[in-house]
Amino acid sequence: MKKMVCLLSVCLALAACGMQGRSEKEIQTSDKAVVENSEVTAKDHVEVLYFHGKQRCATCIAIENNTLAVMKENLSEQVKKGEVVFKVIDISKKENEKIAEKYEVT
């Protein structure tokens, strides 16, 4: 089975509506395990790729934080098993040029 890649954008922004009561710091702290566990990879897995540039607005930061929260709430077991992997990719960094080109992210 081929590695599946899942790009989230607008759909997760809609999920953000229910997360208004949590601060950015609170979300980053509580969801750190999702990012840490995403380093574990399985042969067949889904990748959730979050692309951003050097400067991010409040909406961009909220999308990342809410994606983490949704994954923690709904996909924690899959993340632990390495079936779902979350990657944050800063397209302004030289080491991320190839993946940005692959997905035509600007």
MODELLER restraints for C-alpha pairs under 7 A, 6 or more apart:
rsr = mdl.restraints
at = mdl.atoms
rsr.add(forms.Gaussian(group=physical.xy_distance, feature=features.Distance(at['CA:1:A'], at['CA:44:A']), mean=6.61, stdev=0.5))
rsr.add(forms.Gaussian(group=physical.xy_distance, feature=features.Distance(at['CA:2:A'], at['CA:44:A']), mean=6.66, stdev=0.5))
rsr.add(forms.Gaussian(group=physical.xy_distance, feature=features.Distance(at['CA:3:A'], at['CA:44:A']), mean=5.20, stdev=0.5))
rsr.add(forms.Gaussian(group=physical.xy_distance, feature=features.Distance(at['CA:3:A'], at['CA:45:A']), mean=5.71, stdev=0.5))
rsr.add(forms.Gaussian(group=physical.xy_distance, feature=features.Distance(at['CA:3:A'], at['CA:46:A']), mean=6.67, stdev=0.5))
rsr.add(forms.Gaussian(group=physical.xy_distance, feature=features.Distance(at['CA:4:A'], at['CA:45:A']), mean=6.13, stdev=0.5))
rsr.add(forms.Gaussian(group=physical.xy_distance, feature=features.Distance(at['CA:4:A'], at['CA:46:A']), mean=4.89, stdev=0.5))
rsr.add(forms.Gaussian(group=physical.xy_distance, feature=features.Distance(at['CA:4:A'], at['CA:47:A']), mean=6.67, stdev=0.5))
rsr.add(forms.Gaussian(group=physical.xy_distance, feature=features.Distance(at['CA:5:A'], at['CA:46:A']), mean=5.35, stdev=0.5))
rsr.add(forms.Gaussian(group=physical.xy_distance, feature=features.Distance(at['CA:5:A'], at['CA:47:A']), mean=4.84, stdev=0.5))
rsr.add(forms.Gaussian(group=physical.xy_distance, feature=features.Distance(at['CA:5:A'], at['CA:48:A']), mean=6.67, stdev=0.5))
rsr.add(forms.Gaussian(group=physical.xy_distance, feature=features.Distance(at['CA:6:A'], at['CA:46:A']), mean=6.29, stdev=0.5))
rsr.add(forms.Gaussian(group=physical.xy_distance, feature=features.Distance(at['CA:6:A'], at['CA:47:A']), mean=5.55, stdev=0.5))
rsr.add(forms.Gaussian(group=physical.xy_distance, feature=features.Distance(at['CA:6:A'], at['CA:48:A']), mean=5.08, stdev=0.5))
rsr.add(forms.Gaussian(group=physical.xy_distance, feature=features.Distance(at['CA:6:A'], at['CA:49:A']), mean=6.84, stdev=0.5))
rsr.add(forms.Gaussian(group=physical.xy_distance, feature=features.Distance(at['CA:7:A'], at['CA:48:A']), mean=5.66, stdev=0.5))
rsr.add(forms.Gaussian(group=physical.xy_distance, feature=features.Distance(at['CA:7:A'], at['CA:49:A']), mean=5.54, stdev=0.5))
rsr.add(forms.Gaussian(group=physical.xy_distance, feature=features.Distance(at['CA:8:A'], at['CA:48:A']), mean=6.68, stdev=0.5))
rsr.add(forms.Gaussian(group=physical.xy_distance, feature=features.Distance(at['CA:12:A'], at['CA:63:A']), mean=6.64, stdev=0.5))
rsr.add(forms.Gaussian(group=physical.xy_distance, feature=features.Distance(at['CA:12:A'], at['CA:67:A']), mean=6.20, stdev=0.5))
rsr.add(forms.Gaussian(group=physical.xy_distance, feature=features.Distance(at['CA:13:A'], at['CA:63:A']), mean=5.68, stdev=0.5))
rsr.add(forms.Gaussian(group=physical.xy_distance, feature=features.Distance(at['CA:16:A'], at['CA:63:A']), mean=6.96, stdev=0.5))
rsr.add(forms.Gaussian(group=physical.xy_distance, feature=features.Distance(at['CA:16:A'], at['CA:66:A']), mean=5.45, stdev=0.5))
rsr.add(forms.Gaussian(group=physical.xy_distance, feature=features.Distance(at['CA:19:A'], at['CA:66:A']), mean=6.95, stdev=0.5))
rsr.add(forms.Gaussian(group=physical.xy_distance, feature=features.Distance(at['CA:24:A'], at['CA:65:A']), mean=6.93, stdev=0.5))
rsr.add(forms.Gaussian(group=physical.xy_distance, feature=features.Distance(at['CA:27:A'], at['CA:65:A']), mean=6.08, stdev=0.5))
rsr.add(forms.Gaussian(group=physical.xy_distance, feature=features.Distance(at['CA:27:A'], at['CA:69:A']), mean=6.81, stdev=0.5))
rsr.add(forms.Gaussian(group=physical.xy_distance, feature=features.Distance(at['CA:28:A'], at['CA:65:A']), mean=6.51, stdev=0.5))
rsr.add(forms.Gaussian(group=physical.xy_distance, feature=features.Distance(at['CA:31:A'], at['CA:68:A']), mean=5.92, stdev=0.5))
rsr.add(forms.Gaussian(group=physical.xy_distance, feature=features.Distance(at['CA:31:A'], at['CA:69:A']), mean=6.29, stdev=0.5))
rsr.add(forms.Gaussian(group=physical.xy_distance, feature=features.Distance(at['CA:31:A'], at['CA:72:A']), mean=6.57, stdev=0.5))
rsr.add(forms.Gaussian(group=physical.xy_distance, feature=features.Distance(at['CA:34:A'], at['CA:68:A']), mean=6.66, stdev=0.5))
rsr.add(forms.Gaussian(group=physical.xy_distance, feature=features.Distance(at['CA:34:A'], at['CA:72:A']), mean=6.25, stdev=0.5))
rsr.add(forms.Gaussian(group=physical.xy_distance, feature=features.Distance(at['CA:34:A'], at['CA:79:A']), mean=6.81, stdev=0.5))
rsr.add(forms.Gaussian(group=physical.xy_distance, feature=features.Distance(at['CA:35:A'], at['CA:86:A']), mean=6.29, stdev=0.5))
rsr.add(forms.Gaussian(group=physical.xy_distance, feature=features.Distance(at['CA:37:A'], at['CA:79:A']), mean=6.37, stdev=0.5))
rsr.add(forms.Gaussian(group=physical.xy_distance, feature=features.Distance(at['CA:37:A'], at['CA:80:A']), mean=5.97, stdev=0.5))
rsr.add(forms.Gaussian(group=physical.xy_distance, feature=features.Distance(at['CA:38:A'], at['CA:79:A']), mean=6.18, stdev=0.5))
rsr.add(forms.Gaussian(group=physical.xy_distance, feature=features.Distance(at['CA:38:A'], at['CA:82:A']), mean=6.61, stdev=0.5))
rsr.add(forms.Gaussian(group=physical.xy_distance, feature=features.Distance(at['CA:38:A'], at['CA:85:A']), mean=4.53, stdev=0.5))
rsr.add(forms.Gaussian(group=physical.xy_distance, feature=features.Distance(at['CA:38:A'], at['CA:86:A']), mean=5.49, stdev=0.5))
rsr.add(forms.Gaussian(group=physical.xy_distance, feature=features.Distance(at['CA:40:A'], at['CA:82:A']), mean=5.28, stdev=0.5))
rsr.add(forms.Gaussian(group=physical.xy_distance, feature=features.Distance(at['CA:41:A'], at['CA:82:A']), mean=4.82, stdev=0.5))
rsr.add(forms.Gaussian(group=physical.xy_distance, feature=features.Distance(at['CA:41:A'], at['CA:85:A']), mean=6.95, stdev=0.5))
rsr.add(forms.Gaussian(group=physical.xy_distance, feature=features.Distance(at['CA:42:A'], at['CA:82:A']), mean=5.12, stdev=0.5))
rsr.add(forms.Gaussian(group=physical.xy_distance, feature=features.Distance(at['CA:42:A'], at['CA:83:A']), mean=5.99, stdev=0.5))
rsr.add(forms.Gaussian(group=physical.xy_distance, feature=features.Distance(at['CA:44:A'], at['CA:83:A']), mean=6.86, stdev=0.5))
rsr.add(forms.Gaussian(group=physical.xy_distance, feature=features.Distance(at['CA:45:A'], at['CA:82:A']), mean=6.85, stdev=0.5))
rsr.add(forms.Gaussian(group=physical.xy_distance, feature=features.Distance(at['CA:45:A'], at['CA:83:A']), mean=4.45, stdev=0.5))
rsr.add(forms.Gaussian(group=physical.xy_distance, feature=features.Distance(at['CA:45:A'], at['CA:84:A']), mean=5.55, stdev=0.5))
rsr.add(forms.Gaussian(group=physical.xy_distance, feature=features.Distance(at['CA:46:A'], at['CA:83:A']), mean=6.16, stdev=0.5))
rsr.add(forms.Gaussian(group=physical.xy_distance, feature=features.Distance(at['CA:46:A'], at['CA:84:A']), mean=4.75, stdev=0.5))
rsr.add(forms.Gaussian(group=physical.xy_distance, feature=features.Distance(at['CA:46:A'], at['CA:85:A']), mean=6.15, stdev=0.5))
rsr.add(forms.Gaussian(group=physical.xy_distance, feature=features.Distance(at['CA:47:A'], at['CA:84:A']), mean=5.85, stdev=0.5))
rsr.add(forms.Gaussian(group=physical.xy_distance, feature=features.Distance(at['CA:47:A'], at['CA:85:A']), mean=4.73, stdev=0.5))
rsr.add(forms.Gaussian(group=physical.xy_distance, feature=features.Distance(at['CA:47:A'], at['CA:86:A']), mean=5.88, stdev=0.5))
rsr.add(forms.Gaussian(group=physical.xy_distance, feature=features.Distance(at['CA:48:A'], at['CA:85:A']), mean=6.01, stdev=0.5))
rsr.add(forms.Gaussian(group=physical.xy_distance, feature=features.Distance(at['CA:48:A'], at['CA:86:A']), mean=4.72, stdev=0.5))
rsr.add(forms.Gaussian(group=physical.xy_distance, feature=features.Distance(at['CA:48:A'], at['CA:87:A']), mean=6.20, stdev=0.5))
rsr.add(forms.Gaussian(group=physical.xy_distance, feature=features.Distance(at['CA:49:A'], at['CA:86:A']), mean=6.07, stdev=0.5))
rsr.add(forms.Gaussian(group=physical.xy_distance, feature=features.Distance(at['CA:49:A'], at['CA:87:A']), mean=5.01, stdev=0.5))
rsr.add(forms.Gaussian(group=physical.xy_distance, feature=features.Distance(at['CA:49:A'], at['CA:88:A']), mean=6.13, stdev=0.5))
rsr.add(forms.Gaussian(group=physical.xy_distance, feature=features.Distance(at['CA:50:A'], at['CA:64:A']), mean=6.94, stdev=0.5))
rsr.add(forms.Gaussian(group=physical.xy_distance, feature=features.Distance(at['CA:50:A'], at['CA:87:A']), mean=6.15, stdev=0.5))
rsr.add(forms.Gaussian(group=physical.xy_distance, feature=features.Distance(at['CA:50:A'], at['CA:88:A']), mean=4.83, stdev=0.5))
rsr.add(forms.Gaussian(group=physical.xy_distance, feature=features.Distance(at['CA:50:A'], at['CA:89:A']), mean=5.93, stdev=0.5))
rsr.add(forms.Gaussian(group=physical.xy_distance, feature=features.Distance(at['CA:51:A'], at['CA:88:A']), mean=6.16, stdev=0.5))
rsr.add(forms.Gaussian(group=physical.xy_distance, feature=features.Distance(at['CA:51:A'], at['CA:89:A']), mean=4.78, stdev=0.5))
rsr.add(forms.Gaussian(group=physical.xy_distance, feature=features.Distance(at['CA:51:A'], at['CA:90:A']), mean=5.94, stdev=0.5))
rsr.add(forms.Gaussian(group=physical.xy_distance, feature=features.Distance(at['CA:51:A'], at['CA:91:A']), mean=6.50, stdev=0.5))
rsr.add(forms.Gaussian(group=physical.xy_distance, feature=features.Distance(at['CA:52:A'], at['CA:89:A']), mean=6.29, stdev=0.5))
rsr.add(forms.Gaussian(group=physical.xy_distance, feature=features.Distance(at['CA:52:A'], at['CA:90:A']), mean=5.02, stdev=0.5))
rsr.add(forms.Gaussian(group=physical.xy_distance, feature=features.Distance(at['CA:52:A'], at['CA:91:A']), mean=5.96, stdev=0.5))
rsr.add(forms.Gaussian(group=physical.xy_distance, feature=features.Distance(at['CA:53:A'], at['CA:90:A']), mean=5.36, stdev=0.5))
rsr.add(forms.Gaussian(group=physical.xy_distance, feature=features.Distance(at['CA:53:A'], at['CA:91:A']), mean=5.28, stdev=0.5))
rsr.add(forms.Gaussian(group=physical.xy_distance, feature=features.Distance(at['CA:53:A'], at['CA:92:A']), mean=5.38, stdev=0.5))
rsr.add(forms.Gaussian(group=physical.xy_distance, feature=features.Distance(at['CA:54:A'], at['CA:90:A']), mean=6.64, stdev=0.5))
rsr.add(forms.Gaussian(group=physical.xy_distance, feature=features.Distance(at['CA:54:A'], at['CA:92:A']), mean=5.62, stdev=0.5))
rsr.add(forms.Gaussian(group=physical.xy_distance, feature=features.Distance(at['CA:78:A'], at['CA:84:A']), mean=5.51, stdev=0.5))
rsr.add(forms.Gaussian(group=physical.xy_distance, feature=features.Distance(at['CA:79:A'], at['CA:85:A']), mean=6.17, stdev=0.5))
rsr.add(forms.Gaussian(group=physical.xy_distance, feature=features.Distance(at['CA:89:A'], at['CA:96:A']), mean=6.82, stdev=0.5))
rsr.add(forms.Gaussian(group=physical.xy_distance, feature=features.Distance(at['CA:90:A'], at['CA:96:A']), mean=6.78, stdev=0.5))
rsr.add(forms.Gaussian(group=physical.xy_distance, feature=features.Distance(at['CA:91:A'], at['CA:97:A']), mean=6.37, stdev=0.5))
rsr.add(forms.Gaussian(group=physical.xy_distance, feature=features.Distance(at['CA:91:A'], at['CA:100:A']), mean=6.07, stdev=0.5))
